[in-house]
Amino acid sequence: MTDATDDPKMHPLLAEPLRRAIGERYLTYALSTIMDRALPDARDGLKPVHRRILYAMRELRLASAGGFRKSAKISGDVMGNYHPHGDAAIYDAMARLAQDFNVRYPLVDGQGNFGNIDGDNPAASRYTEARLTAAAEALMEGLAENAVDFRPNYDGTLEEPVVLPAAFPNLLANGSSGIAVGMATNIPPHNIDELVGACLHLIKTPDARDDTLLNYIPGPDFPTGGVVVEPAENIAQAYRTGRGSLRLRAAWQVEDLGRGQWQIVVTEIPYQVQKSKLIEKIADLIQGKKLPILADVRDESAEDIRLVLEPRSKNVDADVLMNTLFRQSDLEVRFSLNMNVLIDGRTPKVCSLKEVLRAFLDHRRAVLVRRSQHRMAKIDHRLEVLEGLLVAFLNLDRVIDIIRYDDDPKAALMAEDWGKDHVRAASERDYVSPLPASGEGELTDVQAEAILNMRLRSLRRLEEMELSAERDKLMEERATLEDLLENETVQWDRIGDELREVRAKFGKKAPGGARRTRFAEAAEAEEVPLEAMIEREPVTVVCSKMGWVRAMKGHVAPDTALKFKDGDEGRFLIHAETTDKLVLFGANGRFYTLPVAQLPGGRGMGEPVRLMVDLPNDREIVALFIHRPGMRLLLASSAGDGFVVAADEVLAQTRAGKQVLNVKGDVVARVCRPVAGDHVACVGENRKVLVFALEELPEMTRGKGVRLQKYKDGGLSDATTFTLAEGLIWRDPAGRTRTETDLAEWLGKRAGAGRMAPRGFPRDNRFTG
């Protein structure tokens, strides 16, 4: 018998398949993220949180010419009335609307610490105050005139606008960015003056091409300025498709300090780049000696940006220095453009520039029609009242009698026939008798109520004249509105006039309205080699047995006493120049490249070379030398295998090095010597020496190599190259240099076993280096 608890009908919540349950819920979440959080509306350019912040501030009467209110009060009202999310997120969104380095036309006027371009966070909401700006008021102009639809708030107690009327294309003016589920948006800010010009052209020529609109909108206008160096054809393609990217550089200039000295001053940095992190990155480049031609970076900013870049030498080329910084730091960034918006408030779509402007203009037309209809309804209501008041003035005695003696004056007024019998002659009053608003001379409820509410002081002749003049003015306005509602051309003319008013208020002639971002062609300078940027100076590279390396100024004599750490001693001492490249060969068969200019100074003990390259701790340094173009190297392993390689083939581009000599198991790299001569000499751990012609060794770029010498026991101790006619040189145990020219006894073919070393050969089985 089955337990009742196992019946799925007893658990309806568990009857749904998990896949469908998760899929439906995730889809709901995704749609909520796309529509209510991440993507802006193409009509007003706002996300719900921003729209609710502005509307709540309007409800608090925080006009641009009024007083400020605590940000905590504002974020609290937004959270309690319209946006039931965390107050910290609401405050962050509001603070961003007040940051003039993030928003081209700020919508919130902040008082207090609202953050800065260094990346510092705003002060707590209890310490700051805010109010609306004129731009924000322009976005909400018409809310009281039924310009847009309203919807219930989250708990149904209040109403909020679905979209704002938006007097200017805020989506493009201030830009937007957001990441939803499966899609994202990133729209740069633009100049209102240019946007209005494009909109006016689109009104005049509805079928205008995207490329034509670029005559009015050449590109973004970032609040932090900068220089756009993207080719015009790429910008046009991005605006045509709604996707693309733009290269944005810092603005800089050379400042003359006199006596041939100069410095570079950066006055504008790219959009959304934090100044403190930018300086930190440049300082790291200097510290890591990755930019040797730059000596220092200083932040002398006050109200404006002023970053001072000090070159290491007055002979440095400023363009070379800046082009290098553009490649290695955020003085140049790539802004990704992705105009993914809610085109009708519901459907996400990647739009072109024309589609976005078209959506705004269509919205403005809908707003104009609704506002005109609302105004016409108001006029009709007022005209109805005026007609009733004028009837009362023309029949004043009868109205007074009714009010004075009748028990229900309102009903009596409405029941009275205000026809010709009760209207005084027009010649006596100089007025044409008004027609009652309803029936055959009957007053409406609205008219009767207006008459009853009329003050006694309004019974004077002047008031009657004013009412008549007001009626005539309203009738004229009503006729204008009728023409507007019936004629689409008149509507677009009115929208054009409104846009011109916006241009006058926020355009290039207004404070802060001039274009800030400039355009230029990027002079794509060829990448300058590191050594070309370094001032050439003599140095002595010192590397200890334990692998501590340093570069001492000047060429130090080989017998100079040097200090090393306890238990350590010197191993390599190389005379070099700061423009040289140091090549390190490890026992793992890998080559590593170290620019001499990036080596630590010689005042201390230096630094471990293993912190600069990825040489394993259990693999020693086999050779350390200066790279010379055209040089060839003899490589050999402890197993007695080797080959010749060109030095140009061993240069590594990364700290991981470059594998050249392949070794496996217990076999290690043992020899790395420059090739000089026509023969090779090998000596094994068994002290047998073999000499053979160099031409028997192949030249390779990588591999295990070929057998140099054959061993029954042990392996290779050392190998070198020499000129047979000059003889083989080594140092005997007494320290005397010996040259053996008669090598017939040891001369043979490659891979031979060899003969015992001659008398006086070094006990360490090493040839003279």
C-alpha positions in Angstrom: 0.0 0.0 0.0 1.4 3.4 -1.0 1.9 6.0 1.7 -0.3 9.1 1.1 2.7 11.3 1.5 4.1 9.8 -1.7 1.2 11.0 -3.8 2.3 13.9 -5.9 -1.2 15.3 -5.8 -0.6 15.9 -2.1 2.3 18.2 -3.0 1.3 20.4 -5.9 4.5 22.5 -5.5 6.6 19.5 -6.3 4.7 18.3 -9.3 6.4 20.8 -11.7 9.5 19.5 -13.4 12.6 21.2 -12.1 13.9 22.2 -15.6 10.7 24.0 -16.4 10.5 25.6 -13.0 14.0 27.0 -13.1 13.6 28.0 -16.7 10.4 30.0 -16.1 11.8 31.7 -13.0 15.1 32.6 -14.7 13.3 34.0 -17.7 11.2 36.1 -15.4 14.4 37.3 -13.7 16.1 38.0 -17.0 13.2 40.1 -18.3 13.0 42.0 -15.0 16.7 42.8 -15.3 16.5 43.9 -18.9 13.4 46.1 -18.5 13.5 47.3 -15.0 17.2 47.6 -14.2 19.8 47.6 -16.9 18.6 49.0 -20.2 17.4 52.6 -20.6 14.3 53.7 -22.4 15.1 55.3 -25.8 12.4 58.0 -25.2 13.8 59.7 -22.1 17.2 57.9 -21.8 16.5 56.8 -18.2 16.4 53.6 -16.2 13.6 53.1 -13.7 15.7 54.0 -10.7 16.9 57.3 -12.3 13.3 58.2 -13.4 12.0 57.5 -9.9 14.7 59.6 -8.3 13.9 62.6 -10.4 10.1 62.2 -10.0 10.5 61.8 -6.2 12.6 65.0 -6.1 9.9 66.8 -8.1 7.3 65.6 -5.6 9.5 67.0 -2.8 9.5 70.4 -4.7 13.3 70.5 -5.1 13.3 72.9 -8.0 16.6 74.1 -9.5 15.9 77.6 -8.1 14.8 76.3 -4.7 16.4 74.9 -1.6 18.4 71.7 -1.0 17.2 68.7 0.9 19.2 65.9 2.6 20.1 63.1 0.3 19.0 60.7 3.0 15.5 62.1 2.8 15.4 61.9 -1.0 16.7 58.3 -1.1 14.3 57.3 1.7 11.3 58.7 -0.2 12.4 57.0 -3.4 12.8 53.7 -1.6 9.5 54.0 0.4 7.3 55.3 -2.4 8.6 54.0 -5.7 11.8 51.9 -5.7 11.7 49.1 -3.0 15.4 48.3 -3.1 18.4 49.2 -1.0 18.9 52.9 -0.1 22.6 52.6 -0.8 22.0 51.6 -4.4 19.5 54.5 -4.8 22.0 57.0 -3.3 24.8 55.7 -5.5 22.5 56.2 -8.6 21.5 59.7 -7.4 25.2 60.6 -6.7 26.2 59.6 -10.2 23.6 62.0 -11.7 25.3 64.8 -9.8 28.9 64.0 -10.9 29.9 66.4 -13.7 32.8 64.1 -14.6 30.4 61.2 -15.2 27.3 63.0 -16.6 27.6 65.5 -19.4 24.5 67.4 -18.3 24.0 66.6 -14.6 20.4 66.0 -13.6 21.0 66.5 -9.8 22.6 69.5 -8.2 24.6 68.2 -5.3 25.8 70.1 -2.3 28.6 68.4 -0.4 31.0 65.6 -1.2 29.6 63.7 -4.2 32.8 62.0 -5.1 35.6 63.0 -7.4 37.5 62.0 -10.6 40.1 60.3 -8.4 37.6 57.5 -7.7 36.7 58.6 -4.1 33.2 57.6 -3.0 30.6 60.2 -2.1 30.0 61.1 1.5 27.2 59.3 3.4 23.7 60.4 2.4 23.2 62.1 5.8 26.0 64.6 5.0 25.0 65.7 1.5 22.1 67.6 0.0 20.6 67.8 -3.4 18.1 69.4 -5.7 17.1 69.2 -9.3 18.9 70.9 -12.2 17.4 72.9 -15.0 18.1 69.9 -17.3 16.1 67.6 -15.0 13.2 70.0 -15.0 13.3 70.1 -18.8 13.0 66.3 -18.8 9.8 66.5 -16.6 8.2 69.5 -18.2 4.6 68.5 -18.9 4.1 65.8 -16.3 1.2 67.9 -14.9 -0.4 68.2 -18.3 -1.1 64.5 -19.0 1.9 64.3 -21.2 2.7 60.6 -20.4 1.0 57.6 -18.9 1.2 56.9 -15.2 1.1 53.5 -13.5 0.6 52.4 -9.9 3.7 52.1 -7.8 4.9 48.8 -6.3 2.3 48.8 -3.5 -0.5 50.5 -5.4 -0.8 53.5 -3.1 0.7 56.1 -5.5 1.3 56.5 -9.2 4.6 57.1 -11.1 5.2 58.1 -14.7 6.0 55.3 -17.1 8.3 57.6 -19.0 9.3 61.3 -18.7 8.2 63.8 -21.4 12.0 64.6 -22.1 12.4 68.0 -23.8 15.8 66.9 -25.1 17.3 63.5 -26.3 18.7 62.6 -22.9 19.7 59.1 -24.0 22.4 60.5 -26.2 23.1 63.7 -24.3 24.1 61.9 -21.1 24.7 58.3 -22.4 24.0 55.2 -20.4 25.7 51.9 -19.5 24.4 48.7 -18.0 24.7 44.9 -18.0 21.6 42.8 -18.2 21.1 39.0 -18.6 22.5 38.1 -21.9 22.8 41.7 -23.2 24.5 45.0 -22.3 24.4 48.6 -23.3 27.1 51.3 -23.4 26.2 54.7 -24.9 28.6 57.6 -24.8 27.4 61.2 -24.0 26.9 63.8 -26.8 26.5 67.5 -27.1 22.9 68.8 -26.9 23.5 71.6 -29.5 24.6 69.0 -32.0 21.7 66.6 -31.1 19.2 69.4 -31.6 20.7 70.2 -35.0 20.4 66.5 -36.1 16.8 66.4 -34.8 15.8 69.5 -36.7 17.3 68.0 -39.9 15.5 64.7 -39.3 12.2 66.7 -38.9 12.8 68.5 -42.1 14.1 65.3 -43.9 12.5 62.2 -42.3 14.3 59.9 -44.7 17.8 61.3 -44.0 20.7 58.9 -44.1 22.8 58.0 -41.0 25.9 59.5 -42.6 24.1 62.8 -43.1 23.3 63.0 -39.4 27.0 62.7 -38.7 27.4 66.2 -40.3 25.6 67.4 -37.2 26.9 64.8 -34.7 30.5 64.1 -35.4 30.9 61.9 -32.4 30.6 61.7 -28.6 31.2 64.7 -26.3 32.6 63.4 -23.1 32.3 65.4 -19.9 36.0 65.0 -19.2 37.0 66.2 -22.7 39.8 64.3 -24.3 40.6 63.6 -28.0 38.8 61.1 -30.2 41.4 59.6 -32.6 39.2 57.0 -34.2 39.0 57.3 -38.0 35.8 59.0 -39.3 34.8 55.9 -41.3 34.9 53.7 -38.1 32.8 56.3 -36.2 30.2 56.3 -39.1 30.1 52.5 -39.1 29.5 52.4 -35.4 26.6 54.9 -35.5 25.2 53.1 -38.5 25.1 49.7 -36.9 24.8 50.7 -33.2 27.9 48.8 -32.3 31.6 49.7 -32.5 34.4 51.2 -30.5 36.1 54.6 -30.3 39.7 55.4 -29.3 39.9 58.2 -26.8 43.1 59.9 -25.7 44.1 62.4 -23.0 44.8 66.0 -24.1 48.3 67.1 -23.4 50.7 69.9 -24.2 54.5 70.6 -23.8 55.3 73.2 -21.2 58.6 75.1 -21.7 60.6 75.5 -18.4 63.5 77.5 -20.0 67.1 76.6 -20.6 66.0 73.8 -22.9 64.1 72.0 -20.1 60.5 71.0 -20.6 57.7 68.9 -19.2 54.4 67.4 -20.5 51.1 68.6 -18.8 48.0 66.4 -19.2 45.0 68.6 -19.0 42.2 66.1 -19.8 42.0 62.4 -19.2 39.8 59.9 -20.9 36.2 59.3 -19.8 35.6 57.1 -16.8 39.3 56.7 -16.1 40.1 57.3 -12.4 42.9 59.8 -12.0 44.5 58.1 -9.0 44.7 54.7 -10.7 46.0 56.3 -13.8 48.9 57.9 -11.9 49.5 54.7 -10.0 49.8 52.8 -13.3 52.3 55.3 -14.7 54.3 55.2 -11.5 54.4 51.4 -11.8 55.8 51.8 -15.3 58.5 54.1 -14.0 59.3 51.9 -11.0 59.4 48.8 -13.2 61.7 50.6 -15.6 59.3 49.8 -18.4 59.4 53.4 -19.5 63.0 54.5 -19.0 62.6 57.9 -20.8 60.0 59.0 -18.1 61.6 60.2 -14.8 58.5 61.2 -12.7 54.8 61.9 -12.7 53.2 64.4 -10.4 49.5 65.4 -9.8 49.2 69.1 -9.5 45.4 69.1 -10.1 43.1 71.6 -8.3 39.8 72.4 -9.9 41.1 71.3 -13.3 43.2 68.3 -14.3 47.0 68.9 -14.3 49.2 65.8 -14.5 52.9 66.7 -15.0 55.1 64.1 -16.8 58.8 64.8 -16.4 61.1 63.3 -19.0 64.4 61.8 -17.9 66.3 63.9 -20.4 65.6 67.0 -22.4 66.7 65.1 -25.5 63.7 62.8 -25.3 61.1 63.3 -28.0 57.7 64.3 -26.5 55.7 62.5 -29.2 57.6 59.3 -28.6 57.1 59.5 -24.9 53.3 60.1 -25.2 52.8 57.4 -27.9 54.5 55.0 -25.5 52.3 56.1 -22.6 49.2 55.8 -24.9 50.1 52.1 -25.5 51.0 51.2 -22.0 48.6 53.2 -19.8 45.0 54.5 -19.7 46.0 57.8 -21.2 44.3 56.1 -24.2 41.3 53.9 -23.8 38.9 52.2 -26.2 35.2 53.1 -25.5 32.9 50.3 -26.7 29.7 51.7 -28.2 26.6 49.4 -27.9 23.3 51.3 -28.4 21.1 48.5 -27.0 17.9 50.3 -25.6 14.3 49.7 -25.0 13.0 51.3 -28.2 9.3 51.4 -27.1 9.8 50.9 -23.4 9.4 47.1 -23.7 11.5 45.7 -26.6 15.3 45.7 -26.4 17.0 46.6 -29.7 20.4 47.6 -30.9 19.6 50.9 -32.7 21.4 53.1 -35.1 21.8 56.8 -34.4 18.9 57.6 -36.6 16.6 55.1 -34.9 17.4 56.5 -31.5 16.7 60.1 -32.6 13.5 58.9 -34.4 12.3 57.3 -31.2 12.8 60.5 -29.3 11.1 62.7 -31.9 8.1 60.3 -32.1 7.9 60.5 -28.3 8.0 64.3 -28.4 5.1 64.3 -30.9 3.0 62.0 -28.7 3.8 64.3 -25.7 2.8 67.4 -27.8 -0.5 65.9 -28.8 -1.4 64.8 -25.3 -0.4 68.1 -23.8 -2.4 69.9 -26.5 -5.5 67.8 -25.8 -5.1 68.4 -22.1 -4.8 72.1 -22.7 -7.9 72.1 -24.9 -9.9 70.3 -22.3 -8.8 72.9 -19.8 -9.8 75.7 -22.2 -13.2 74.1 -22.8 -13.8 73.9 -19.1 -12.8 77.5 -18.6 -14.8 78.7 -21.6 -17.9 76.9 -20.1 -17.3 78.8 -16.8 -16.8 82.1 -18.6 -20.0 81.7 -20.6 -21.9 81.1 -17.4 -20.3 84.1 -15.6 -21.0 86.4 -18.6 -24.7 85.2 -18.5 -24.8 86.2 -14.8 -23.3 89.6 -15.6 -25.9 90.2 -18.3 -28.7 89.1 -16.1 -27.4 90.3 -12.8 -30.7 91.4 -11.2 -32.4 88.1 -11.9 -29.4 86.2 -10.6 -29.4 88.2 -7.3 -33.1 87.6 -6.9 -32.7 83.9 -7.3 -29.8 83.7 -4.9 -31.5 85.9 -2.4 -34.9 84.4 -2.3 -34.7 80.9 -3.6 -34.3 77.9 -1.2 -32.1 76.0 -3.7 -30.4 78.7 -5.8 -28.2 76.3 -7.8 -31.2 74.2 -9.0 -33.1 77.4 -9.8 -30.2 78.9 -11.8 -30.0 75.7 -13.8 -33.8 75.5 -14.3 -34.0 79.2 -15.4 -34.4 79.9 -19.1 -31.7 82.5 -19.8 -33.0 83.3 -23.2 -33.6 86.7 -24.9 -36.2 87.9 -22.4 -33.7 87.9 -19.6 -30.8 89.3 -21.6 -30.4 93.0 -21.6 -30.1 94.8 -24.8 -26.7 94.7 -26.4 -26.8 98.4 -27.1 -27.0 99.2 -23.4 -24.0 97.0 -22.4 -21.9 97.2 -25.5 -21.6 93.4 -25.5 -23.0 90.7 -27.8 -25.1 88.4 -25.7 -23.3 85.1 -25.0 -25.0 81.8 -25.8 -25.6 79.6 -22.8 -23.4 76.4 -22.8 -26.2 73.9 -22.8 -29.9 73.4 -23.7 -32.1 76.2 -24.8 -30.7 78.9 -22.5 -30.0 76.7 -19.5 -26.9 76.8 -17.4 -24.8 73.7 -16.7 -23.9 72.4 -13.2 -20.3 73.8 -13.7 -21.6 77.2 -14.7 -24.1 77.4 -11.8 -21.5 76.5 -9.3 -19.1 79.1 -10.7 -21.8 81.8 -10.4 -22.6 80.9 -6.8 -18.9 81.0 -6.0 -18.4 84.4 -7.5 -17.4 87.2 -5.1 -19.3 90.4 -4.7 -16.3 92.4 -5.7 -16.3 90.6 -9.1 -19.6 92.3 -10.0 -17.9 95.5 -11.1 -17.9 96.4 -14.7 -14.1 96.0 -15.1 -14.3 92.3 -14.1 -17.0 91.7 -16.8 -14.6 93.2 -19.4 -11.7 91.1 -18.2 -13.8 87.9 -18.5 -14.8 88.8 -22.0 -11.2 89.5 -23.0 -10.1 86.2 -21.4 -12.8 84.4 -23.3 -11.7 85.9 -26.6 -8.0 85.0 -25.8 -8.9 81.4 -25.0 -11.0 81.0 -28.1 -8.0 82.2 -30.1 -5.8 79.7 -28.3 -8.3 76.9 -28.8 -8.4 77.6 -32.6 -4.6 77.4 -32.6 -4.7 74.0 -30.8 -7.3 72.7 -33.2 -5.1 73.5 -36.1 -2.1 71.9 -34.4 -4.0 68.7 -33.6 -5.4 68.4 -37.1 -2.1 69.2 -39.0 1.0 67.0 -38.6 3.2 69.7 -40.3 2.2 72.2 -37.6 3.0 69.6 -34.9 6.5 69.2 -36.3 7.0 72.9 -36.5 6.0 73.3 -32.9 8.4 70.5 -31.9 11.2 72.3 -33.9 10.4 75.5 -32.0 10.6 73.6 -28.6 14.0 72.1 -29.6 15.3 75.5 -30.5 14.3 76.7 -27.1 16.3 73.8 -25.6 19.3 74.7 -27.8 19.1 78.3 -26.5 19.0 77.0 -22.9 21.6 74.2 -23.0 23.4 74.7 -26.3 26.9 75.8 -27.1 26.2 79.4 -26.1 25.0 78.4 -22.7 27.4 77.9 -19.7 29.1 74.5 -20.1 27.4 73.8 -23.4 30.4 74.1 -25.7 31.9 70.9 -27.1 34.6 69.5 -24.8 35.9 66.5 -26.8 38.0 67.2 -29.8 38.8 65.1 -32.9 42.2 64.4 -34.3 44.0 61.8 -36.5 46.2 59.5 -34.5 49.7 59.8 -35.8 50.5 56.1 -35.7 54.2 56.3 -34.8 56.2 53.2 -35.3 56.9 51.3 -32.2 60.2 52.5 -30.9 62.5 49.8 -29.5 63.2 50.1 -25.8 66.9 50.7 -26.3 66.2 53.7 -28.5 64.4 55.4 -25.6 67.2 54.8 -23.2 70.1 57.1 -22.6 73.2 55.2 -23.4 75.5 54.9 -20.4 78.2 52.4 -19.3 77.3 50.0 -16.6 78.7 46.9 -15.0 76.4 43.9 -14.6 77.2 41.9 -11.5 75.5 38.5 -10.8 76.3 36.4 -7.8 76.5 32.7 -7.5 73.1 32.6 -5.8 71.6 34.7 -8.6 71.4 38.2 -7.2 71.9 40.7 -10.0 72.6 44.4 -10.1 73.9 47.1 -12.5 76.6 49.4 -11.3 77.3 52.7 -13.0 80.4 52.8 -15.1 82.8 50.0 -16.1 84.2 48.5 -12.9 87.6 46.8 -13.0 87.4 43.0 -12.7 89.5 42.9 -9.6 87.3 45.4 -7.7 86.2 44.2 -4.3 82.4 43.8 -4.3 80.0 43.1 -1.4 77.7 40.1 -1.5 75.3 38.5 1.0 76.7 36.1 3.6 77.4 32.8 2.0 77.3 34.2 -1.5 80.1 35.2 -3.9 80.5 36.8 -7.3 80.2 34.8 -10.5 79.5 37.1 -13.5 80.9 40.6 -14.0 80.0 42.0 -17.4 80.8 45.4 -18.9 77.7 46.6 -20.7 75.6 49.6 -21.6 72.1 50.6 -20.6 70.9 50.0 -24.1 72.1 46.3 -24.1 70.0 43.2 -23.6 71.2 40.6 -21.1 70.7 37.0 -22.0 70.5 34.3 -19.3 70.8 30.6 -20.1 69.4 28.3 -17.4 70.1 24.6 -16.7 66.6 23.9 -17.9 67.6 24.8 -21.4 65.6 28.0 -21.5 66.9 31.4 -22.5 65.7 34.5 -20.7 66.1 38.2 -21.8 66.6 41.1 -19.4 67.0 44.7 -20.6 70.0 46.1 -18.8 68.2 49.4 -18.2 65.6 47.5 -16.1 68.1 45.9 -13.7 68.2 47.2 -10.1 70.8 49.7 -9.2 74.2 48.9 -7.8 74.0 50.6 -4.4 72.7 47.5 -2.6 73.0 43.8 -3.2 70.6 43.9 -6.1 67.6 41.6 -6.5 67.2 37.9 -7.2 67.0 37.3 -10.9 64.3 34.7 -10.3 62.0 37.6 -9.4 62.5 39.0 -12.9 62.3 35.7 -14.9 60.6 32.4 -14.3 63.8 30.4 -13.7 63.1 27.4 -11.4 64.8 27.5 -8.0 66.4 24.1 -8.7 68.0 25.1 -12.0 71.2 27.1 -11.8 72.4 29.8 -14.2 74.6 28.3 -16.9 75.6 31.5 -18.7 75.0 35.2 -18.6 76.1 37.4 -21.5 75.3 40.5 -23.6 73.4 39.8 -26.8 75.2 40.8 -29.9 73.4 40.5 -33.2 74.8 37.9 -35.6 76.5 36.0 -32.8 76.3 32.2 -32.8 76.2 30.0 -29.7 77.4 26.5 -28.9 74.8 24.7 -26.7 75.4 21.3 -25.0 73.7 19.2 -22.3 75.2 17.0 -19.6 74.3 14.0 -21.8 76.8 15.2 -24.4 74.2 16.4 -27.0 74.3 19.8 -28.5 74.1 22.1 -31.6 74.8 25.6 -32.8 72.1 28.3 -32.6 72.0 31.9 -33.8 71.9 34.3 -30.9 69.0 36.2 -32.5 66.9 33.1 -32.2 67.2 32.9 -28.4 65.8 36.3 -27.4 62.7 35.8 -25.3 59.7 38.2 -25.3 58.2 37.2 -21.9 59.5 36.4 -18.5 58.7 32.7 -19.1 61.7 32.6 -21.4 62.2 30.6 -24.6 62.9 26.8 -24.7 65.9 26.2 -27.0 67.8 23.2 -25.7 65.5 20.3 -24.9 66.5 18.3 -21.8 64.6 15.5 -20.0 64.9 13.7 -16.7 68.3 14.2 -14.9 69.9 15.8 -18.0 70.6 19.5 -17.6 72.0 22.2 -19.9 75.7 22.4 -19.3 77.3 24.6 -21.9 76.6 27.9 -23.6 79.6 29.5 -25.3 80.0 32.0 -28.2 81.2 30.2 -31.4 84.7 31.4 -32.3 86.9 29.2 -34.5 86.6 26.1 -36.7 86.8 23.2 -34.3 85.0 22.0 -31.2 86.7 20.6 -28.1 84.8 18.4 -25.6 85.8 17.0 -22.3 83.8 14.4 -20.3 83.6 13.7 -16.6 86.0 10.8 -17.4 88.6 13.5 -18.4 88.7 12.3 -22.0 89.0 15.0 -24.6 87.7 15.0 -28.2 88.4 17.5 -30.9 86.3 17.6 -34.1 85.5 20.0 -36.9 82.8 22.6 -36.1 81.1 21.9 -39.5 80.0 18.5 -38.1 77.6 20.3 -35.7 74.2 21.3 -37.2 72.8 24.8 -36.7 69.3 24.6 -35.2 66.8 26.9 -33.6 65.5 24.3 -31.0 65.9 20.7 -30.2 68.0 18.1 -28.4 70.9 18.3 -30.8 73.3 15.6 -31.9 75.9 13.6 -29.9 79.1 15.5 -29.4 81.1 12.8 -27.4 80.4 9.2 -26.5 80.6 8.2 -22.8 80.6 4.8 -21.1 80.1 6.4 -17.7 79.2 9.9 -16.7 78.6 12.8 -19.1 79.9 16.0 -20.6 81.9 18.4 -18.4 82.6 21.2 -20.8 82.8 22.1 -24.5 84.3 25.1 -26.4 85.2 26.2 -29.9 88.6 27.3 -31.1 90.8 27.8 -34.2 92.8 24.7 -34.7 95.8 26.6 -36.2 96.0 28.7 -33.0 95.7 25.8 -30.6 93.6 24.9 -27.6 94.1 27.1 -24.5 93.5 26.2 -20.9 94.8 27.1 -17.5 96.9 24.6 -15.6 96.6 23.9 -11.9 99.4 26.4 -11.2 97.4 29.1 -12.8 99.6 29.3 -15.9 98.0 29.6 -19.4 99.0 26.8 -21.7 98.4 26.5 -25.4 98.4 23.1 -27.0 98.9 23.2 -30.8 99.7 19.6 -31.4 96.2 18.1 -31.1 96.5 15.2 -33.6 96.1 12.7 -30.7 92.7 14.1 -29.8 91.4 15.0 -33.2 88.6 12.8 -34.5 85.1 12.6 -35.6 82.1 13.9 -33.7 80.5 11.4 -31.3 83.9 9.7 -30.6 85.1 8.7 -27.2 88.3 10.8 -27.3 91.6 10.3 -25.4 92.7 11.2 -21.9 93.4 14.9 -21.4 97.0 16.1 -21.8 99.2 16.6 -18.8 98.4 19.8 -16.9 94.7 19.9 -17.9 92.6 21.6 -15.2 91.2 19.3 -12.5 87.7 20.8 -12.8 87.6 19.6 -16.4 86.9 23.2 -17.7 88.4 24.9 -20.7 89.4 28.6 -20.4 86.4 30.8 -21.0 
